[in-house]
């Protein structure tokens, strides 16, 4: 990584943006001109730690002042176009550093319980139980309308609060239990019978393979960009594969030419080796989906990575595969080996509303980035899924919630496309700069 060249590249781009502003007709700057291109490149260089957030903010501020000096009526364009906001971490209140992770206890639950909301009964999916520095909680799918209560095997009582969104969240136990819990009786409403949750099942260790592979920071980021493009393409109706990505701006969170700007910046910073095949593969992916004007200088590669090709084949399939039953949960937990100083535990899956959500606990990452490619945490890892039929899926962040200042982050990933009914097992594959981790998890839907 060459941080000096990365900063020089960013400053040269700011100078080019200033020349672009100077070339515009008089009176056209106020209210119309913005530095989205500079912001996009700054975000990419910050994501791979080639440029510090403070430096990126300083360069953008200097450009603002220079334009304002030339055009007194200029005001910085706002709001930013989707996905092209200021570089991640520029507001230090949003980025949370992760301290050393404490020990975790993760227990698969995989239980569907009935909750009553006045005269309406609904289902709540309990996916897993977690005890960590962030406290004791269940990771769930659903929306409890009121606080629950619980009693453990020692007779201690707890208030159970909720944190999260409509798709997934957490049930938090207060106070934090001072000892390991063997079971909990969960009461969802006064007068309702308690549901006993066994927290002492025997969990077989998953099959985990660590492959030492060198991935540059730039290659990992371009893989994240490819995942974004493929998840966006998956949203298109499968019975109309003739629709091209170039006809729909939703397939990229910025103008297509930004892909070339990102690749050039990564190479200038030595975050992307000159001989890397990934820019050419990304160019080929753009060609396959009709994304024109992407600005990537590398010639399109002849072959795509297997996982990208599998996703494309799925996209062009006219009939979708049937998914698991709605409102089902698969109880499976696995701790992955540390990857690039980050630790991750898989907590299970749930399927509802034609979506499959993977529940995870992470440490050694930071949260708060609002850039599309940041995937909710930094560094921006891509988690790929290979199912028991040999088909590949990618993931996109559905939510990420830090647990105070403990360094723990609850992280929910949507699997795209959703898993098929009858999927017996999945390989969860995550790549870092020095290695790739693959964990095989059996699935039993409840």
BELGIVEN-V842521 format. One record per residue. N is the residue number from 1. RES is the residue in three letters. SS is DSSP state (helix for helix, strand for strand, loop for the rest). OMEGA is omega in degrees with one decimal (none if undefined). Layout:
BEGIN
n->N res->RES ss->SS omega->OMEGA
n->N res->RES ss->SS omega->OMEGA
END
This chain:
BEGIN
n->1 res->UNK ss->loop omega->179.3
n->2 res->UNK ss->loop omega->-175.5
n->3 res->UNK ss->helix omega->178.1
n->4 res->UNK ss->helix omega->178.4
n->5 res->UNK ss->helix omega->178.0
n->6 res->UNK ss->helix omega->178.6
n->7 res->UNK ss->helix omega->178.2
n->8 res->UNK ss->helix omega->178.8
n->9 res->UNK ss->helix omega->-178.8
n->10 res->UNK ss->helix omega->178.5
n->11 res->UNK ss->helix omega->176.9
n->12 res->UNK ss->helix omega->176.8
n->13 res->UNK ss->helix omega->176.8
n->14 res->UNK ss->helix omega->177.5
n->15 res->UNK ss->helix omega->177.1
n->16 res->UNK ss->helix omega->177.5
n->17 res->UNK ss->helix omega->177.9
n->18 res->UNK ss->helix omega->176.9
n->19 res->UNK ss->helix omega->177.4
n->20 res->UNK ss->helix omega->178.7
n->21 res->UNK ss->helix omega->-178.4
n->22 res->UNK ss->helix omega->-178.0
n->23 res->UNK ss->helix omega->-179.4
n->24 res->UNK ss->loop omega->-179.9
n->25 res->UNK ss->loop omega->177.7
n->26 res->UNK ss->loop omega->179.3
n->27 res->UNK ss->loop omega->-177.6
n->28 res->UNK ss->loop omega->-176.3
n->29 res->UNK ss->loop omega->-173.3
n->30 res->UNK ss->loop omega->173.8
n->31 res->UNK ss->loop omega->-176.1
n->32 res->UNK ss->loop omega->-172.5
n->33 res->UNK ss->loop omega->176.8
n->34 res->UNK ss->loop omega->-176.0
n->35 res->UNK ss->loop omega->-177.4
n->36 res->UNK ss->helix omega->180.0
n->37 res->UNK ss->helix omega->178.6
n->38 res->UNK ss->helix omega->-179.8
n->39 res->UNK ss->helix omega->-178.9
n->40 res->UNK ss->helix omega->180.0
n->41 res->UNK ss->helix omega->177.6
n->42 res->UNK ss->helix omega->178.3
n->43 res->UNK ss->helix omega->-179.5
n->44 res->UNK ss->helix omega->-178.6
n->45 res->UNK ss->helix omega->175.0
n->46 res->UNK ss->helix omega->-177.6
n->47 res->UNK ss->helix omega->179.2
n->48 res->UNK ss->loop omega->178.2
n->49 res->UNK ss->loop omega->174.4
n->50 res->UNK ss->loop omega->178.5
n->51 res->UNK ss->loop omega->176.2
n->52 res->UNK ss->loop omega->-179.1
n->53 res->UNK ss->helix omega->179.6
n->54 res->UNK ss->helix omega->178.5
n->55 res->UNK ss->helix omega->179.2
n->56 res->UNK ss->helix omega->179.4
n->57 res->UNK ss->helix omega->179.4
n->58 res->UNK ss->helix omega->-179.4
n->59 res->UNK ss->helix omega->178.4
n->60 res->UNK ss->helix omega->178.8
n->61 res->UNK ss->helix omega->178.1
n->62 res->UNK ss->helix omega->178.5
n->63 res->UNK ss->helix omega->177.6
n->64 res->UNK ss->helix omega->-178.5
n->65 res->UNK ss->helix omega->179.6
n->66 res->UNK ss->helix omega->178.4
n->67 res->UNK ss->helix omega->179.2
n->68 res->UNK ss->helix omega->177.7
n->69 res->UNK ss->helix omega->179.2
n->70 res->UNK ss->helix omega->-174.4
n->71 res->UNK ss->loop omega->-174.7
n->72 res->UNK ss->loop omega->-178.0
n->73 res->UNK ss->loop omega->-177.1
n->74 res->UNK ss->loop omega->168.7
n->75 res->UNK ss->loop omega->-177.5
n->76 res->UNK ss->loop omega->-177.0
n->77 res->UNK ss->loop omega->177.3
n->78 res->UNK ss->loop omega->-1.4
n->79 res->UNK ss->loop omega->175.9
n->80 res->UNK ss->loop omega->171.2
n->81 res->UNK ss->loop omega->-177.4
n->82 res->UNK ss->loop omega->176.6
n->83 res->UNK ss->loop omega->-178.2
n->84 res->UNK ss->loop omega->177.6
n->85 res->UNK ss->loop omega->-178.3
n->86 res->UNK ss->loop omega->-173.8
n->87 res->UNK ss->loop omega->-176.5
n->88 res->UNK ss->loop omega->176.8
n->89 res->UNK ss->loop omega->-179.3
n->90 res->UNK ss->loop omega->172.4
n->91 res->UNK ss->loop omega->-171.5
n->92 res->UNK ss->loop omega->178.5
n->93 res->UNK ss->loop omega->-177.0
n->94 res->UNK ss->loop omega->-176.1
n->95 res->UNK ss->loop omega->-175.3
n->96 res->UNK ss->loop omega->177.1
n->97 res->UNK ss->loop omega->-176.7
n->98 res->UNK ss->loop omega->175.0
n->99 res->UNK ss->loop omega->179.7
n->100 res->UNK ss->loop omega->-175.6
n->101 res->UNK ss->loop omega->175.2
n->102 res->UNK ss->loop omega->179.7
n->103 res->UNK ss->loop omega->-178.6
n->104 res->UNK ss->loop omega->167.1
n->105 res->UNK ss->strand omega->-180.0
n->106 res->UNK ss->strand omega->-176.2
n->107 res->UNK ss->strand omega->175.9
n->108 res->UNK ss->strand omega->178.8
n->109 res->UNK ss->strand omega->176.1
n->110 res->UNK ss->strand omega->-175.9
n->111 res->UNK ss->strand omega->175.9
n->112 res->UNK ss->strand omega->179.7
n->113 res->UNK ss->strand omega->178.2
n->114 res->UNK ss->strand omega->175.5
n->115 res->UNK ss->strand omega->-178.2
n->116 res->UNK ss->strand omega->175.6
n->117 res->UNK ss->strand omega->-171.4
n->118 res->UNK ss->loop omega->-177.9
n->119 res->UNK ss->loop omega->-176.6
n->120 res->UNK ss->strand omega->175.3
n->121 res->UNK ss->strand omega->-179.6
n->122 res->UNK ss->strand omega->179.3
n->123 res->UNK ss->strand omega->174.5
n->124 res->UNK ss->strand omega->-177.8
n->125 res->UNK ss->strand omega->172.7
n->126 res->UNK ss->strand omega->-174.0
n->127 res->UNK ss->strand omega->-177.2
n->128 res->UNK ss->strand omega->174.0
n->129 res->UNK ss->strand omega->-175.9
n->130 res->UNK ss->strand omega->166.6
n->131 res->UNK ss->strand omega->-177.5
n->132 res->UNK ss->strand omega->178.0
n->133 res->UNK ss->loop omega->178.6
n->134 res->UNK ss->loop omega->178.6
n->135 res->UNK ss->strand omega->179.6
n->136 res->UNK ss->strand omega->-179.7
n->137 res->UNK ss->strand omega->168.9
n->138 res->UNK ss->strand omega->166.3
n->139 res->UNK ss->strand omega->-166.2
n->140 res->UNK ss->strand omega->167.9
n->141 res->UNK ss->strand omega->-176.7
n->142 res->UNK ss->loop omega->-174.8
n->143 res->UNK ss->loop omega->176.2
n->144 res->UNK ss->loop omega->-176.1
n->145 res->UNK ss->loop omega->-178.9
n->146 res->UNK ss->loop omega->176.5
n->147 res->UNK ss->loop omega->176.0
n->148 res->UNK ss->strand omega->170.8
n->149 res->UNK ss->strand omega->-178.9
n->150 res->UNK ss->strand omega->175.7
n->151 res->UNK ss->strand omega->-177.0
n->152 res->UNK ss->strand omega->-175.6
n->153 res->UNK ss->loop omega->176.9
n->154 res->UNK ss->loop omega->-179.7
n->155 res->UNK ss->loop omega->178.7
n->156 res->UNK ss->loop omega->-178.6
n->157 res->UNK ss->strand omega->-177.6
n->158 res->UNK ss->strand omega->165.1
n->159 res->UNK ss->strand omega->-176.0
n->160 res->UNK ss->strand omega->179.2
n->161 res->UNK ss->strand omega->-176.2
n->162 res->UNK ss->strand omega->172.4
n->163 res->UNK ss->strand omega->178.0
n->164 res->UNK ss->strand omega->-178.6
n->165 res->UNK ss->loop omega->-177.2
n->166 res->UNK ss->loop omega->-176.0
n->167 res->UNK ss->loop omega->-176.8
n->168 res->UNK ss->loop omega->-179.7
n->169 res->UNK ss->strand omega->-176.7
n->170 res->UNK ss->strand omega->166.9
n->171 res->UNK ss->strand omega->-172.7
n->172 res->UNK ss->strand omega->177.1
n->173 res->UNK ss->strand omega->175.7
n->174 res->UNK ss->strand omega->2.1
n->175 res->UNK ss->loop omega->178.9
n->176 res->UNK ss->loop omega->-178.5
n->177 res->UNK ss->loop omega->-179.1
n->178 res->UNK ss->loop omega->-175.2
n->179 res->UNK ss->loop omega->177.7
n->180 res->UNK ss->loop omega->-179.4
n->181 res->UNK ss->loop omega->178.3
n->182 res->UNK ss->loop omega->174.3
n->183 res->UNK ss->strand omega->177.0
n->184 res->UNK ss->strand omega->168.1
n->185 res->UNK ss->strand omega->-175.5
n->186 res->UNK ss->strand omega->178.7
n->187 res->UNK ss->strand omega->-173.4
n->188 res->UNK ss->loop omega->179.1
n->189 res->UNK ss->loop omega->178.2
n->190 res->UNK ss->loop omega->179.3
n->191 res->UNK ss->loop omega->179.4
n->192 res->UNK ss->loop omega->176.9
n->193 res->UNK ss->loop omega->179.8
n->194 res->UNK ss->loop omega->175.2
n->195 res->UNK ss->strand omega->-179.1
n->196 res->UNK ss->strand omega->179.4
n->197 res->UNK ss->strand omega->178.7
n->198 res->UNK ss->strand omega->-178.5
n->199 res->UNK ss->loop omega->-179.9
n->200 res->UNK ss->loop omega->178.5
n->201 res->UNK ss->loop omega->175.0
n->202 res->UNK ss->loop omega->-175.9
n->203 res->UNK ss->loop omega->178.3
n->204 res->UNK ss->loop omega->179.1
n->205 res->UNK ss->loop omega->-180.0
n->206 res->UNK ss->loop omega->172.8
n->207 res->UNK ss->strand omega->-178.5
n->208 res->UNK ss->strand omega->178.0
n->209 res->UNK ss->strand omega->175.6
n->210 res->UNK ss->strand omega->179.8
n->211 res->UNK ss->strand omega->179.3
n->212 res->UNK ss->strand omega->178.5
n->213 res->UNK ss->loop omega->178.4
n->214 res->UNK ss->loop omega->174.0
n->215 res->UNK ss->loop omega->177.1
n->216 res->UNK ss->loop omega->176.8
n->217 res->UNK ss->helix omega->179.6
n->218 res->UNK ss->helix omega->178.2
n->219 res->UNK ss->helix omega->177.8
n->220 res->UNK ss->helix omega->178.9
n->221 res->UNK ss->helix omega->178.0
n->222 res->UNK ss->helix omega->174.4
n->223 res->UNK ss->helix omega->176.3
n->224 res->UNK ss->helix omega->178.5
n->225 res->UNK ss->helix omega->176.6
n->226 res->UNK ss->helix omega->178.1
n->227 res->UNK ss->helix omega->177.6
n->228 res->UNK ss->helix omega->-178.2
n->229 res->UNK ss->helix omega->-178.0
n->230 res->UNK ss->helix omega->176.8
n->231 res->UNK ss->helix omega->177.6
n->232 res->UNK ss->helix omega->178.6
n->233 res->UNK ss->helix omega->-179.3
n->234 res->UNK ss->helix omega->-179.7
n->235 res->UNK ss->loop omega->178.8
n->236 res->UNK ss->loop omega->176.3
n->237 res->UNK ss->loop omega->-176.1
n->238 res->UNK ss->loop omega->179.0
n->239 res->UNK ss->loop omega->177.0
n->240 res->UNK ss->loop omega->-177.5
n->241 res->UNK ss->loop omega->-179.5
n->242 res->UNK ss->loop omega->176.8
n->243 res->UNK ss->loop omega->-176.6
n->244 res->UNK ss->loop omega->-178.7
n->245 res->UNK ss->helix omega->-178.2
n->246 res->UNK ss->helix omega->-178.9
n->247 res->UNK ss->helix omega->-176.7
n->248 res->UNK ss->loop omega->-175.4
n->249 res->UNK ss->helix omega->-178.0
n->250 res->UNK ss->helix omega->-178.5
n->251 res->UNK ss->helix omega->173.4
n->252 res->UNK ss->loop omega->178.8
n->253 res->UNK ss->loop omega->-178.6
n->254 res->UNK ss->loop omega->176.5
n->255 res->UNK ss->loop omega->-176.9
n->256 res->UNK ss->loop omega->-178.1
n->257 res->UNK ss->loop omega->178.1
n->258 res->UNK ss->helix omega->177.6
n->259 res->UNK ss->helix omega->177.0
n->260 res->UNK ss->helix omega->177.7
n->261 res->UNK ss->helix omega->-179.5
n->262 res->UNK ss->helix omega->-179.0
n->263 res->UNK ss->helix omega->179.9
n->264 res->UNK ss->helix omega->179.8
n->265 res->UNK ss->helix omega->179.1
n->266 res->UNK ss->helix omega->178.0
n->267 res->UNK ss->helix omega->178.2
n->268 res->UNK ss->helix omega->-179.0
n->269 res->UNK ss->loop omega->-175.1
n->270 res->UNK ss->loop omega->174.1
n->271 res->UNK ss->loop omega->-178.8
n->272 res->UNK ss->loop omega->-178.0
n->273 res->UNK ss->loop omega->179.8
n->274 res->UNK ss->loop omega->-177.7
n->275 res->UNK ss->loop omega->-178.1
n->276 res->UNK ss->loop omega->177.6
n->277 res->UNK ss->loop omega->-169.9
n->278 res->UNK ss->helix omega->176.8
n->279 res->UNK ss->helix omega->177.4
n->280 res->UNK ss->helix omega->176.6
n->281 res->UNK ss->helix omega->177.5
n->282 res->UNK ss->helix omega->176.0
n->283 res->UNK ss->helix omega->177.2
n->284 res->UNK ss->helix omega->177.5
n->285 res->UNK ss->helix omega->177.3
n->286 res->UNK ss->helix omega->179.2
n->287 res->UNK ss->helix omega->-179.8
n->288 res->UNK ss->helix omega->-177.5
n->289 res->UNK ss->helix omega->176.6
n->290 res->UNK ss->loop omega->177.7
n->291 res->UNK ss->loop omega->-176.8
n->292 res->UNK ss->loop omega->176.9
n->293 res->UNK ss->loop omega->-176.4
n->294 res->UNK ss->loop omega->174.6
n->295 res->UNK ss->loop omega->177.8
n->296 res->UNK ss->loop omega->-174.6
n->297 res->UNK ss->loop omega->180.0
n->298 res->UNK ss->loop omega->177.5
n->299 res->UNK ss->loop omega->-179.8
n->300 res->UNK ss->loop omega->179.9
n->301 res->UNK ss->loop omega->178.8
n->302 res->UNK ss->loop omega->-177.2
n->303 res->UNK ss->loop omega->175.1
n->304 res->UNK ss->loop omega->171.9
n->305 res->UNK ss->loop omega->-176.1
n->306 res->UNK ss->helix omega->-176.1
n->307 res->UNK ss->helix omega->176.8
n->308 res->UNK ss->helix omega->-178.4
n->309 res->UNK ss->helix omega->178.7
n->310 res->UNK ss->helix omega->177.9
n->311 res->UNK ss->helix omega->179.1
n->312 res->UNK ss->helix omega->178.7
n->313 res->UNK ss->helix omega->178.2
n->314 res->UNK ss->helix omega->-179.6
n->315 res->UNK ss->helix omega->-176.5
n->316 res->UNK ss->loop omega->178.2
n->317 res->UNK ss->loop omega->-173.5
n->318 res->UNK ss->loop omega->-178.4
n->319 res->UNK ss->loop omega->178.8
n->320 res->UNK ss->loop omega->174.8
n->321 res->UNK ss->loop omega->176.6
n->322 res->UNK ss->loop omega->-178.5
n->323 res->UNK ss->strand omega->175.4
n->324 res->UNK ss->loop omega->178.0
n->325 res->UNK ss->loop omega->178.3
n->326 res->UNK ss->loop omega->179.2
n->327 res->UNK ss->loop omega->179.2
n->328 res->UNK ss->strand omega->-175.9
n->329 res->UNK ss->strand omega->176.7
n->330 res->UNK ss->strand omega->-178.4
n->331 res->UNK ss->loop omega->176.9
n->332 res->UNK ss->loop omega->179.4
n->333 res->UNK ss->loop omega->178.9
n->334 res->UNK ss->strand omega->172.4
n->335 res->UNK ss->strand omega->-179.7
n->336 res->UNK ss->loop omega->175.3
n->337 res->UNK ss->loop omega->-179.2
n->338 res->UNK ss->loop omega->-177.4
n->339 res->UNK ss->strand omega->-178.6
n->340 res->UNK ss->loop omega->178.1
n->341 res->UNK ss->loop omega->177.5
n->342 res->UNK ss->strand omega->176.1
n->343 res->UNK ss->strand omega->-176.9
n->344 res->UNK ss->strand omega->171.9
n->345 res->UNK ss->strand omega->175.5
n->346 res->UNK ss->strand omega->-173.0
n->347 res->UNK ss->strand omega->-179.6
n->348 res->UNK ss->strand omega->-177.2
n->349 res->UNK ss->strand omega->166.9
n->350 res->UNK ss->strand omega->-179.3
n->351 res->UNK ss->strand omega->176.4
n->352 res->UNK ss->strand omega->178.4
n->353 res->UNK ss->loop omega->177.5
n->354 res->UNK ss->loop omega->178.2
n->355 res->UNK ss->strand omega->173.4
n->356 res->UNK ss->strand omega->-176.2
n->357 res->UNK ss->strand omega->176.1
n->358 res->UNK ss->strand omega->-179.5
n->359 res->UNK ss->strand omega->-176.8
n->360 res->UNK ss->strand omega->172.5
n->361 res->UNK ss->strand omega->-175.9
n->362 res->UNK ss->strand omega->174.0
n->363 res->UNK ss->strand omega->-176.1
n->364 res->UNK ss->loop omega->176.7
n->365 res->UNK ss->loop omega->173.9
n->366 res->UNK ss->strand omega->179.6
n->367 res->UNK ss->strand omega->173.0
n->368 res->UNK ss->loop omega->179.8
n->369 res->UNK ss->loop omega->-179.7
n->370 res->UNK ss->loop omega->176.2
n->371 res->UNK ss->loop omega->-175.5
n->372 res->UNK ss->helix omega->-175.0
n->373 res->UNK ss->helix omega->179.9
n->374 res->UNK ss->helix omega->174.2
n->375 res->UNK ss->loop omega->174.8
n->376 res->UNK ss->loop omega->179.1
n->377 res->UNK ss->strand omega->172.3
n->378 res->UNK ss->strand omega->-3.6
n->379 res->UNK ss->loop omega->-173.0
n->380 res->UNK ss->loop omega->-177.8
n->381 res->UNK ss->loop omega->172.3
n->382 res->UNK ss->loop omega->176.9
n->383 res->UNK ss->strand omega->177.8
n->384 res->UNK ss->strand omega->-178.4
n->385 res->UNK ss->strand omega->171.4
n->386 res->UNK ss->strand omega->-175.6
n->387 res->UNK ss->strand omega->-174.7
n->388 res->UNK ss->loop omega->174.8
n->389 res->UNK ss->loop omega->178.5
n->390 res->UNK ss->loop omega->-179.9
n->391 res->UNK ss->loop omega->-178.9
n->392 res->UNK ss->strand omega->175.7
n->393 res->UNK ss->strand omega->171.0
n->394 res->UNK ss->strand omega->-176.4
n->395 res->UNK ss->strand omega->170.9
n->396 res->UNK ss->strand omega->-175.3
n->397 res->UNK ss->strand omega->175.6
n->398 res->UNK ss->strand omega->177.7
n->399 res->UNK ss->strand omega->176.8
n->400 res->UNK ss->strand omega->-176.1
n->401 res->UNK ss->strand omega->176.3
n->402 res->UNK ss->strand omega->177.4
n->403 res->UNK ss->loop omega->-179.7
n->404 res->UNK ss->loop omega->178.7
n->405 res->UNK ss->loop omega->-175.6
n->406 res->UNK ss->loop omega->-175.1
n->407 res->UNK ss->loop omega->176.5
n->408 res->UNK ss->strand omega->177.1
n->409 res->UNK ss->strand omega->169.5
n->410 res->UNK ss->strand omega->-169.2
n->411 res->UNK ss->strand omega->-179.7
n->412 res->UNK ss->strand omega->-178.1
n->413 res->UNK ss->strand omega->172.9
n->414 res->UNK ss->strand omega->177.7
n->415 res->UNK ss->strand omega->-175.2
n->416 res->UNK ss->strand omega->-12.3
n->417 res->UNK ss->loop omega->-178.3
n->418 res->UNK ss->loop omega->178.7
n->419 res->UNK ss->loop omega->-179.0
n->420 res->UNK ss->strand omega->173.7
n->421 res->UNK ss->loop omega->-179.3
n->422 res->UNK ss->loop omega->176.1
n->423 res->UNK ss->loop omega->-174.3
n->424 res->UNK ss->loop omega->180.0
n->425 res->UNK ss->strand omega->175.6
n->426 res->UNK ss->strand omega->165.6
n->427 res->UNK ss->strand omega->173.8
n->428 res->UNK ss->strand omega->-173.2
n->429 res->UNK ss->strand omega->177.3
n->430 res->UNK ss->strand omega->-178.1
n->431 res->UNK ss->strand omega->172.3
n->432 res->UNK ss->loop omega->-176.7
n->433 res->UNK ss->loop omega->-174.7
n->434 res->UNK ss->loop omega->-173.9
n->435 res->UNK ss->strand omega->173.3
n->436 res->UNK ss->strand omega->-178.2
n->437 res->UNK ss->strand omega->177.4
n->438 res->UNK ss->strand omega->178.2
n->439 res->UNK ss->strand omega->178.5
n->440 res->UNK ss->strand omega->-174.9
n->441 res->UNK ss->strand omega->173.7
n->442 res->UNK ss->strand omega->-179.1
n->443 res->UNK ss->loop omega->172.2
n->444 res->UNK ss->loop omega->-174.8
n->445 res->UNK ss->strand omega->177.1
n->446 res->UNK ss->loop omega->none
END
